[in-house]
Structures are given as C-alpha cells and as structure tokens.
Amino acid sequence: MPPKREMSFTEYADQQFYYRHDLKDPADLQDLFDTRLDEDAEIVEENKEKRAALIEKLLVTVRARINNSLTKRQRDAINLFLLSKKQEYAAEILGISQEAVQSRLKIALKRLRVICNKDKNIQQILKEIKSIA
C-alpha cells in the first residue's frame, strides 16, 4: 500500500465544496454555476423593478411636497431649472435675472430639504431604496 500523501488546502477546499454541493464531476460544477448565475440575474432584475417603482413613488411624493409647500415663483424656478439644468434658461422664460432664479432655487431647496427630512413617508421610501441597493 503506497504511503498516504498530504492534501493541500486547495484540494481540501475543493473536496469539501464538491461534497457540500453533492457534485460528482467537474461538469456538475458548471451546471451549479449556470444555475446560480440565472438565479442572480433574476434577483437583479427583480431588484431593478422594485427600485424603479420606489423611485417613482418617491418622485410623486416629492412632487406633491413641491406643489403643496412652495410658492408659485419657487415652483416655476424649480420646474424650469429641472427642465433645462440651466438657471439662465429659467431666468429668460420667467423674465427675471439669473441671480433671482438662483435665490428662488436656494430658498426653495432649503425649504424642501427641511420638509423632506421631516416627512416620514419620504424617509421610509428612501430606506427601502437603500435596502435594495
């Protein structure tokens, strides 16, 4: 009987992996990985859908807070700024200076930040989004 040779850590880990997953040969390993990849892809897709739904819910809620909490001038400045990402564009449409738009945005965003931080519904949605990511 030949002497028993010491098993390396890698060989031992492989043996344990095969044993735990009831694998008989390397082809079974490929099947296991393929299955796991499919499962992971399904989870990722499901998480994308959940996240998109939560973001939509968040946007609707924040939009309601904008409409209920800000003055018409502040809402107009925010909406035009979000539409173009340029204060100059909002200023031109509203017929005011860029500095006036900047001032309205600053006050509106400060007010919204306070409102959103106190809003339990918004905070809950944010927690749910964070838990998915």
C-alpha positions in Angstrom: 0.0 0.0 0.0 1.5 3.4 -1.1 2.0 6.0 1.6 -0.9 8.5 2.1 0.1 11.9 0.7 -0.9 15.1 2.5 -3.7 17.0 0.9 -3.2 20.7 0.1 -5.6 23.3 1.4 -6.9 23.9 -2.1 -7.5 20.2 -2.7 -9.3 20.0 0.7 -11.4 23.1 -0.1 -12.4 21.7 -3.5 -13.2 18.3 -1.9 -15.4 20.0 0.7 -17.1 22.1 -1.9 -17.9 19.1 -4.1 -19.2 17.2 -1.0 -21.4 20.1 0.2 -23.0 20.5 -3.2 -23.2 16.8 -4.0 -21.1 17.2 -7.1 -19.8 14.1 -8.8 -17.6 15.6 -11.5 -16.5 19.0 -12.9 -19.4 19.1 -15.4 -21.7 19.3 -12.4 -19.8 22.3 -11.2 -20.6 24.2 -14.5 -24.3 23.3 -14.1 -24.2 24.7 -10.5 -22.6 28.0 -11.6 -25.1 28.3 -14.5 -28.0 27.9 -12.1 -26.5 30.4 -9.7 -26.0 32.9 -12.4 -29.6 32.5 -13.6 -30.8 33.0 -10.1 -28.6 36.0 -9.5 -29.9 37.6 -12.8 -33.5 37.1 -11.7 -32.8 38.7 -8.4 -31.0 41.7 -10.0 -33.9 42.1 -12.5 -36.5 41.9 -9.6 -34.5 44.5 -7.6 -34.3 46.8 -10.6 -38.1 46.7 -10.9 -38.6 47.2 -7.1 -36.1 50.1 -7.1 -37.7 51.8 -10.1 -41.2 51.5 -8.5 -39.9 53.0 -5.3 -38.1 55.9 -7.1 -41.3 56.6 -9.0 -43.2 56.7 -5.7 -40.6 59.0 -4.2 -40.8 61.3 -7.2 -44.6 61.5 -6.9 -44.3 62.2 -3.2 -41.7 64.9 -3.6 -43.6 66.5 -6.4 -46.6 66.7 -4.1 -44.5 68.4 -1.5 -43.2 70.8 -4.1 -46.7 71.7 -5.1 -48.0 72.0 -1.5 -45.1 73.7 0.1 -43.5 76.2 -2.3 -44.7 79.5 -3.7 -45.7 79.6 -7.4 -42.5 81.6 -8.1 -40.3 78.9 -6.4 -42.2 76.1 -8.2 -41.7 77.8 -11.6 -38.0 78.3 -10.9 -37.5 74.7 -9.9 -39.6 73.3 -12.8 -37.8 75.3 -15.4 -34.4 74.6 -13.9 -35.1 70.8 -13.8 -36.3 71.0 -17.4 -33.1 72.6 -18.8 -30.5 72.3 -15.9 -29.6 76.0 -16.6 -30.6 78.9 -14.4 -30.2 81.2 -17.4 -33.0 79.4 -19.3 -35.3 79.7 -16.3 -34.4 83.4 -16.0 -35.1 84.0 -19.6 -38.5 82.3 -19.6 -39.6 83.9 -16.3 -38.3 87.3 -17.4 -36.1 87.8 -14.3 -32.3 87.8 -13.7 -30.3 84.6 -13.2 -29.5 85.8 -9.7 -33.2 86.0 -8.9 -33.6 82.4 -10.1 -30.6 81.3 -8.0 -32.2 83.0 -5.0 -35.5 81.3 -5.5 -33.9 77.9 -6.0 -31.8 78.3 -2.9 -34.7 79.2 -0.7 -36.9 76.5 -2.3 -34.4 73.7 -2.0 -33.6 74.7 1.6 -37.3 74.6 2.4 -37.8 71.2 0.6 -34.8 69.7 2.4 -36.4 70.5 5.8 -39.8 69.2 4.6 -38.4 66.0 3.2 -36.3 65.3 6.2 -39.4 65.6 8.4 -41.6 63.6 6.1 -41.9 60.0 7.4 -43.3 58.7 4.1 -40.3 60.1 2.2 -37.8 58.8 4.7 -39.4 55.3 4.6 -39.2 55.2 0.8 -35.5 56.2 1.0 -34.8 53.5 3.5 -36.5 50.9 1.2 -34.5 52.1 -1.8 -31.3 51.9 0.2 -32.0 48.4 1.4 -32.4 47.2 -2.2 -29.1 48.8 -3.4 
